[in-house]
Amino acid sequence: MSDPHDLDDDYPTGWLLTYRTRGPDSSPGTGVVAGPGIQDPATGVLFIPVAEHGTPRPRIAWIADTDVIGITPLPG
């Protein structure tokens, strides 16, 4: 697991990620980076595991780095 204070990591675990969603409701989504990303060897796209924020049993979604809008440390 990456260190949440590691500024060399583009997507540190535990940080809040804002991303573009697809489909009719194209409002931005948010979630917490849940671990290191995995790069697709065929396309070179990096996919980041993102967990729902504020739920006791969060679901994980894999977000393409091309859909990332921003990332910030969690407040508090």
Secondary structure, 3 states (H helix, E strand, C coil): CCCCCCCCCCCCCCCEEEECCCCCCCCCEEEEECCCCEECCCCCCEEEEEECCCCCCCCEEEEEHHHEEEEECCCC
